Amino acid sequence: MASIGTLIGPVVSLRNYKARIVANLLGVNLAITPDFEMGKDNKTPEFLAKFPLGKVPVFEGANDFSLTDSSAIAYYVAMKSSDGAELLGRTDEERAEIMQFSFFAEADYSPAQAGAIYPALGYMQFVKPAVQAAEEQLMRFIGVLNTVLLDRTFLVGERVTMADIIVTCGLTMAFTHYLTAADRKQFRNVTRYFKTMIAQPAFKSVIGEFVFCEKRTAPAAPAKKEKKKVEQPKKAEKKVEKKVEEEKEEEPAPKPKSLLESLPPTSMPLDLWKRFYSNNETKPDAMNWLWENFDAEGYSFWKVDYKYNDELAKCFMTNNLIGGFFNRLERARKYAFGCLLTLGEDDNNQIWGYFIVRGKVVPEEVTDAADYESFQWTAADHTDEKTKAEIEDCFAWEGPSLPRPCYDGKVFK
């Protein structure tokens, strides 16, 4: 079969993957440019004369036909096959739903992902408030997708469609640079879906062996500018020294450390537990480790219930509420670990969970959170078999002791 044209751009690129996966699935001959150099080949006068934006990938076909958008190219490749309807939709309803997920990936998810991850990769300037807002949006959109995929293998129907190709390619960046083992456990439906997709031969031959994120890529610290030392005239030396001494006296006293820092050393560093929990199966491995190493003198368990469950509506909104609460617990990150679960169904759900905190009382780092008063914190005895079972099932997000079926949840670690 003759080639329908050439996909121009770097072959290792989530945007480049789309059209190539389509070509693989439908048996379309699509030429590629494995030697393409980003930042060089797309800046030549010849390239810019054809594609003024300088973006890649681009497509060149017969009779001077060309395209510049990665999803448009993928759609075009599908249209060139007699079996294209398998990917583009067999009915009006399927086609509309495929477009819905494609637009979600391009217009909602991708900008949030770029805002959260590009600064860490050096593609954008790091502006903390903007990155934090993008991260919140990114996790919200992944949470929405996690809900959609609760009872689905594919996004539309019972087969791979263009929606799966565009969404999966979009997710590769987050799973490479951002979503750690704990995040993947939190968004288990999205993780299961992504693993299913990249295991498909047509995907794997393009994407290759996938390496999942172990630690989030962090932005490089800005280089500190050296201050030039200005020599003062000798006559002014005494006066300058006196002024410096006065300035030192006016410096505010350092902020006091957390009261938790004054507690006796613990035999169980909380970070060690968090890492073990993130990197191992919750039951039995992580929970066995916790019970064997738990320092009952240095930590305490607390059962957490939301006080206003009767006001909760949609489950995804309840889960977002948990995420907002966790965002405001940042000061407690060093001293606490916990899981809060969304239990039940739309218009009939609750927030329930357990926390481990340093010390014997709920610390000020937690009580200082704006919405702390919206939750009931009750001291829990982990030696009680019923409570112990609830803690295990809570941290695993499943089990017979949960008050109701688990819809979703979040981990504070």
Helices and strands as residue ranges (DSSP letters): E 5-8, H 14-26, E 31-32, G 41-43, H 45-50, E 58-61, G 62-64, E 66-67, H 70-79, H 85-88, H 92-103, I 104-109, H 110-121, H 128-148, G 149-151, H 162-177, H 181-186, H 188-198, H 201-207, G 234-236, H 237-250, G 259-262, H 270-279, I 282-286, H 287-293, E 299-306, G 309-311, H 315-327, G 330-332, E 336-345, E 348-358, H 364-367, G 372-374, E 375-380, H 385-396, E 406-412
